[in-house]
Amino acid sequence: MKILVTGKGGREHALVTALHESPGSHQLFSWPGSDAISGLAERAPAADVPQLVAWMQREGIDLCVAGDESLLVTGEGLANLCRAAGIPCWGPPKESAQLEASKEFAKHFLVRHGIPTAAFCTAAALEEARAAVTSLPVVLKFDGLAAGKGVAVCTTAEMVDEFLEIVFVKRQFGPGRLVIEECLTGPELSVFCSIVDGAWHLLTPARDYKRIRDRDEGPNTGGMGAVASRDLVSAATLAEISERIIRPTVEGLQRDGLPYRGFLYFGLMLTPDGPKVIEYNCRFGDPECEAVMPLFGGDFARYLFEAASGRLQPELLEFRDGWSVCLILASAGYPESSRSGDAIRGLGEVSGIRVYHCGTRRNAEGVFETNGGRVLALVAQAASRTEARDQVYAEAKKIAFDGRQNRTDIGTMHFETPEGGAA
């Protein structure tokens, strides 16, 4: 098959790697891709999405895999254009991708279909938002896409004022409304499903670490690491999530006339009152994708092609036992800014783990250097979480670049229960 993956980060590098390792001989392409991804997938020549779809038609692409969420809601929408061109696309059309593109849309969807979530209200202006915050702590969410940085958990009035200024005065994320939410408590969990019309397939769950510093301190980031395992939560908890959240979501999409073929990410909080939805993402998470992909076996390429064509076939995919731990190495200044051009040393010394490139490029000498906030995702798999964690940190010591940042508690924090049990 000829397969194209959209995007350029660590998530897309992981997806392309999984497709490359699938049985059979597949010709892989990427757009816009990266210097690291181009080692596995040829870059497609296109200036924009319409040109990309036209190129896919001429090239005879069999499957388009949407890695980057922004293309699903930009312009006419990647999946919409692919459908019009007769190209199977693994990713939902623009109207369905509003589940991620608009947090307000998602909240109304959740309430309409009786799916557990935090109480909320919305605001369109600074003073309206300030008046709506009547207790602390409170969660403030910019309505639109914000690269994982548009959410603030505020415990003081000063934190509220700071985030409101970012949203309504500085317009850091562009124009948009604000969702004000009740602050839920409990461990977070990322659950992924493949959805094909009214059918769904539960994949390996994960847990990510959003804040820049240890002990979940500092500002939010796109994610500083993740763990993944079928043993992350109990079978009883997954059954409850399936019945109370996943099933009504899929049925709600059907009732609302929202077609869906693609991954759907459920960001959940396991509260004392049961699991509740924090957010939806209409693609695989990042860095959760980097942690989960190495735990997949079977024929991933055929699985996605059949699903995008309307045939969900879970038997094509296998789930490996054990644990996967992903550690993100970030650049100087992240997440407030990022510094590019710092040479990365030691990549050739790393062994026994996977290295996905999130934000790198080759310089004139052919050496990889930093080119973004999150730079590398290092991922180890082992029978136990402790073993995988120790391995990824040992290999991380071999890599250096100026200004490097990483957490030291990935795979440790949030795991107070005995090894091997549900967290």
C-alpha positions in Angstrom: 0.0 0.0 0.0 0.9 3.6 -0.4 0.3 5.4 2.9 0.7 9.1 3.8 0.9 10.4 7.4 0.3 14.1 8.1 2.3 15.8 10.8 5.9 16.3 11.8 6.4 15.5 15.5 7.2 12.6 17.8 3.6 11.3 17.5 3.9 11.1 13.7 7.4 9.6 13.9 5.9 6.8 16.1 3.0 6.3 13.7 5.3 6.1 10.7 7.6 3.7 12.6 4.7 1.4 13.4 3.5 1.4 9.8 7.1 0.7 8.6 7.3 -2.3 10.9 3.9 -3.7 9.8 3.9 -6.9 7.7 4.1 -6.4 3.9 5.9 -3.9 1.8 4.4 -0.4 2.1 5.5 2.8 0.5 5.3 5.5 3.1 5.0 9.3 2.7 4.7 12.2 5.1 3.6 15.8 5.0 5.1 18.1 6.1 7.3 15.5 7.8 10.7 16.1 9.3 14.4 15.2 8.7 14.0 12.2 11.1 10.7 11.0 9.6 12.2 11.3 6.1 14.4 8.3 6.9 11.3 6.1 6.7 8.8 8.1 4.7 9.3 10.3 1.6 8.1 13.9 1.9 5.1 14.8 -0.2 5.5 17.9 -2.4 2.6 20.2 -1.5 2.2 23.8 -0.3 -1.2 23.3 1.4 -3.9 20.7 2.1 -5.8 21.0 -1.2 -2.5 20.6 -3.1 -1.7 17.6 -0.8 -5.0 15.9 -1.6 -4.5 16.5 -5.3 -1.0 15.0 -5.1 -2.4 12.0 -3.2 -4.9 11.4 -6.0 -2.2 11.6 -8.7 0.2 9.4 -6.7 -2.5 6.8 -6.0 -2.3 7.0 -2.2 -4.3 4.1 -0.6 -4.6 5.6 2.9 -4.2 9.0 4.6 -3.5 8.9 8.3 -4.2 12.2 10.1 -1.6 12.6 12.8 -1.9 16.4 13.3 -5.3 17.5 14.7 -5.0 21.0 13.2 -5.4 19.8 9.6 -8.8 18.2 10.5 -10.3 21.6 11.2 -8.4 23.9 8.9 -10.1 25.1 5.8 -12.5 22.5 4.4 -10.9 19.8 6.6 -8.4 17.1 5.6 -10.8 14.2 6.0 -13.6 16.0 4.1 -11.3 16.7 1.2 -10.0 13.1 1.2 -13.6 11.8 1.2 -14.4 14.0 -1.8 -11.3 12.6 -3.6 -12.1 9.0 -2.8 -9.1 8.5 -0.5 -9.7 6.6 2.8 -8.7 8.9 5.6 -8.1 7.7 9.2 -9.3 10.8 11.0 -12.8 12.4 11.4 -14.4 15.1 9.2 -14.3 18.7 10.3 -17.8 18.7 11.8 -16.9 15.8 14.1 -13.4 17.1 14.9 -15.1 20.0 16.8 -15.0 17.6 19.7 -11.4 18.7 20.1 -11.4 22.0 18.2 -14.0 23.5 20.5 -14.1 22.6 24.2 -17.5 24.3 24.5 -18.8 22.1 21.7 -17.4 19.1 23.6 -19.0 20.1 26.9 -22.4 20.5 25.4 -22.0 17.1 23.6 -21.1 15.5 27.0 -24.1 17.0 28.8 -26.5 16.3 26.0 -25.6 12.6 26.0 -25.4 12.2 29.8 -21.7 11.5 29.9 -20.0 12.2 33.2 -18.0 15.5 33.2 -17.2 18.5 35.3 -19.8 21.2 35.8 -19.1 24.3 33.6 -20.1 27.6 32.2 -18.6 29.8 29.4 -17.6 33.4 28.9 -16.8 35.6 25.9 -15.1 38.5 27.6 -12.7 39.4 30.5 -15.2 40.7 33.0 -17.7 38.1 32.2 -15.1 35.4 32.9 -13.9 37.1 36.1 -17.5 37.2 37.4 -18.0 33.5 36.6 -15.2 32.4 38.8 -16.9 32.1 42.2 -14.7 29.5 43.9 -11.2 28.1 43.9 -9.6 25.9 42.7 -11.0 26.3 39.2 -10.1 25.1 35.7 -10.0 27.6 32.9 -9.8 26.3 29.3 -9.4 28.3 26.1 -12.2 27.1 23.8 -10.0 26.4 20.7 -6.9 24.5 19.8 -3.8 25.7 21.8 -1.2 23.0 21.4 -1.9 21.5 24.8 -1.2 24.8 26.6 -4.7 26.4 26.7 -5.6 25.0 30.1 -4.9 26.4 33.6 -5.7 24.9 36.9 -6.0 28.0 39.1 -5.7 27.8 42.9 -5.4 31.5 43.6 -7.1 34.7 42.3 -3.7 35.8 40.9 -3.5 32.7 38.8 -7.0 33.4 37.5 -6.1 37.0 36.5 -2.9 35.9 34.9 -4.6 33.3 32.6 -7.5 35.7 31.8 -5.0 38.3 30.7 -3.3 35.7 28.4 -6.7 34.7 26.8 -8.5 38.0 26.6 -5.8 40.8 26.6 -2.7 39.3 25.1 -4.8 36.9 22.9 -2.0 34.4 23.0 -4.2 31.7 21.5 -6.1 33.9 19.1 -9.7 35.0 19.4 -12.0 32.6 21.3 -14.2 32.0 24.3 -13.4 30.5 27.7 -14.8 27.5 29.4 -14.8 27.7 33.3 -14.9 24.3 34.9 -15.3 22.7 38.3 -12.0 21.3 39.4 -12.1 17.5 39.6 -9.8 15.5 41.8 -8.2 12.0 41.3 -5.6 10.3 39.0 -5.8 11.1 35.3 -6.0 8.5 32.6 -5.8 8.6 28.8 -8.0 6.1 27.0 -7.8 5.5 23.3 -10.4 4.0 20.9 -10.6 3.3 17.3 -14.0 4.3 16.1 -15.6 3.3 12.8 -19.1 4.6 12.5 -21.0 2.9 15.3 -18.3 0.4 16.2 -15.4 0.9 18.5 -12.2 -0.9 19.7 -10.6 -0.1 23.0 -6.8 0.3 22.8 -4.0 0.3 25.4 -4.5 3.0 28.1 -1.8 5.5 29.1 -1.1 8.3 31.6 0.8 11.4 30.7 2.6 14.1 32.7 1.7 17.6 31.6 3.7 20.0 33.8 7.2 21.0 33.1 8.8 20.1 36.5 8.8 17.2 38.9 5.9 16.7 41.3 3.6 18.3 38.7 4.9 21.8 39.3 5.3 24.6 36.9 3.3 25.5 33.8 1.5 23.1 31.5 3.3 21.7 28.5 2.3 19.5 25.6 3.4 16.6 27.8 6.8 15.7 29.4 6.4 12.0 29.4 3.9 9.1 29.6 3.4 5.5 30.8 1.3 2.9 29.0 0.2 -0.6 29.9 -2.9 -2.9 29.8 -2.2 -3.2 33.6 -2.5 0.6 34.2 -6.0 0.3 35.5 -8.2 -2.6 36.6 -10.5 -4.5 34.2 -13.4 -3.4 36.3 -12.4 0.3 35.9 -12.0 -0.2 32.1 -15.4 -1.9 32.0 -17.0 1.1 33.8 -15.3 3.5 31.4 -16.6 1.5 28.4 -20.2 1.5 29.6 -20.5 5.0 31.1 -18.3 7.0 28.7 -17.1 5.3 25.5 -20.4 3.6 24.5 -22.6 6.7 25.0 -20.0 8.8 23.2 -20.1 6.5 20.1 -23.9 6.4 20.3 -24.0 10.2 20.7 -22.0 10.7 17.6 -24.4 8.5 15.7 -27.5 10.3 17.1 -26.0 13.7 16.3 -25.2 12.7 12.7 -21.5 13.1 13.3 -19.6 10.6 11.1 -16.4 9.3 12.7 -13.5 7.1 11.5 -10.3 7.6 13.5 -8.7 7.5 16.9 -10.6 9.2 19.7 -8.7 10.1 22.9 -10.6 10.3 26.1 -8.8 12.4 28.7 -10.3 11.2 32.0 -10.2 11.9 35.7 -10.8 8.9 38.0 -12.8 10.9 40.6 -14.3 9.5 43.9 -17.6 9.6 42.0 -16.3 7.5 39.1 -14.5 8.3 35.9 -15.3 11.7 34.2 -14.3 13.2 30.9 -11.8 16.1 31.0 -11.4 16.4 27.3 -11.7 14.7 23.9 -8.9 14.7 21.3 -9.7 13.5 17.8 -6.3 11.7 17.3 -3.7 9.9 19.3 -2.2 11.8 22.2 1.3 13.1 22.3 3.5 11.8 24.0 1.0 8.9 24.8 1.3 7.8 21.2 5.0 7.3 21.6 4.5 5.2 24.7 1.6 3.1 23.2 2.8 2.3 19.7 5.6 0.0 20.7 3.0 -2.1 22.6 1.1 -2.8 19.4 1.7 -6.0 17.4 -0.1 -7.5 14.4 -0.8 -5.7 11.1 -1.2 -2.1 12.1 -1.1 -0.8 8.5 -3.9 -3.2 7.4 -5.9 -2.4 10.5 -5.9 1.3 9.7 -6.7 0.8 6.0 -9.6 -1.5 6.8 -10.9 0.8 9.5 -10.7 3.9 7.3 -12.6 2.0 4.6 -15.4 1.3 7.1 -14.4 -2.2 8.3 -13.2 -2.3 11.9 -11.2 -5.5 12.4 -9.8 -5.8 15.9 -8.3 -9.2 15.2 -5.6 -7.5 13.0 -4.1 -5.7 16.0 -2.3 -7.4 18.9 -1.5 -5.9 22.4 1.8 -6.8 24.0 2.1 -7.3 27.7 4.3 -5.2 30.0 4.9 -1.5 30.4 6.1 1.3 28.2 7.7 4.5 29.7 8.3 7.6 27.6 10.6 10.4 28.7 10.5 13.8 26.9 13.7 15.9 26.5 12.8 19.5 26.0 14.7 22.6 24.8 15.8 25.6 26.7 13.0 28.0 27.6 10.2 25.5 27.1 7.2 25.9 27.5 7.2 29.7 27.5 9.5 29.6 24.5 11.9 27.2 22.8 15.4 27.5 21.6 16.5 26.0 18.3 20.0 25.2 16.9 21.5 23.4 19.8 23.5 20.4 18.6 22.3 17.0 20.0 25.1 14.8 21.2 25.1 11.1 22.0 22.2 9.8 19.9 24.5 7.2 18.4 25.3 5.8 21.8 21.7 5.0 22.8 20.6 1.3 22.5 17.8 -0.9 23.6 15.1 1.8 23.5 13.2 3.8 20.9 14.0 7.4 20.0 11.3 9.4 18.4 12.1 12.9 17.1 9.6 15.6 18.3 11.4 18.8 17.3 14.7 18.3 15.6 16.4 19.0 12.2 19.7 18.3 10.6 22.2 21.1 10.4 24.6 21.8 7.6 27.0 19.2 9.0 24.3 16.5 9.0 24.0 16.6 12.8 20.7 16.6 14.5 19.9 19.8 16.5 17.0 21.2 18.5 14.1 22.6 16.5 11.2 23.1 18.8 10.0 22.9 22.4 9.8 19.1 22.9 12.9 17.7 21.2 13.1 13.9 21.7 10.9 11.2 23.1 12.8 8.2 24.6 10.7 5.1 25.1 11.6 1.8 26.8 9.5 -1.4 27.2 9.9 -4.0 29.9 7.9 -6.5 31.9 7.6 -4.1 34.8 7.1 -0.4 35.1 10.2 -0.1 37.3 12.4 -1.8 34.7 11.1 0.3 31.8 11.6 3.5 33.8 15.1 2.6 34.9 16.1 1.7 31.4 14.8 4.9 29.8 16.6 7.1 32.3 19.8 5.2 32.0 19.8 5.7 28.2 18.8 9.4 28.6 22.1 10.1 30.4 23.9 9.4 27.1 22.1 12.3 25.3 23.1 16.0 25.8 22.3 19.4 24.3 22.6 22.8 25.7 19.6 23.9 27.8 18.1 20.3 28.0 15.1 19.9 30.3 13.4 16.8 31.5 11.5 15.5 34.5 13.0 12.9 36.8 9.8 11.3 38.1 8.1 9.9 34.9 6.9 6.5 35.8 7.3 7.1 39.5 4.8 9.8 40.4 1.2 8.7 40.6 2.2 5.1 41.2 1.8 4.7 45.0 0.2 1.2 44.6 2.4 -1.9 44.5 4.2 -2.7 41.2 2.0 -4.7 38.8 -1.3 -3.7 40.3 -3.8 -1.1 39.1 -2.7 2.5 39.6 
